[in-house]
Amino acid sequence: MPKVLCTECGRDVGMHELEAKTTTQRSGFNTRYRCPYCRTDMEDVASRFV
């Protein structure tokens, strides 16, 4: 499972550990991810892969 670096707490978080919230918009879907440790929102997780 890929890991993502949380820039706030510095932990490597597994993709399966992230809390995801998907909302619908007129142009499609918007998914936001949240670190389960420090509760920081992450928008672009693809750029944070470890």
C-alpha positions in Angstrom: 0.0 0.0 0.0 1.5 3.4 -0.9 2.3 5.9 1.8 1.7 9.6 1.9 3.9 12.1 3.8 1.9 14.4 6.1 3.7 17.7 6.1 2.2 18.9 9.4 3.1 15.9 11.7 5.9 14.4 9.5 4.4 10.9 9.5 4.2 8.5 6.6 0.5 7.6 6.5 -0.8 4.6 4.5 -3.4 5.5 1.9 -5.8 3.1 3.7 -5.4 5.1 6.9 -6.4 8.5 5.4 -9.9 9.7 6.0 -11.5 10.6 2.7 -14.5 12.8 2.1 -15.9 13.1 -1.5 -18.4 15.8 -2.4 -20.2 16.3 -5.7 -19.8 19.4 -7.8 -21.2 20.6 -11.1 -17.9 19.7 -12.8 -17.6 16.3 -11.1 -16.3 15.1 -7.8 -13.9 16.6 -5.2 -12.1 14.3 -2.8 -10.3 15.6 0.3 -8.1 13.5 2.5 -7.3 14.0 6.2 -4.4 12.7 8.3 -5.8 10.5 11.1 -3.1 11.6 13.5 -3.0 15.4 13.3 -6.3 15.9 11.4 -4.7 18.1 8.7 -6.5 18.2 5.3 -4.6 17.2 2.2 -5.8 18.1 -1.3 -3.2 16.7 -3.6 -2.0 13.4 -2.2 -0.4 12.2 -5.4 2.4 14.7 -4.9 3.1 13.5 -1.4 3.8 9.8 -2.1 6.8 8.5 -0.2 
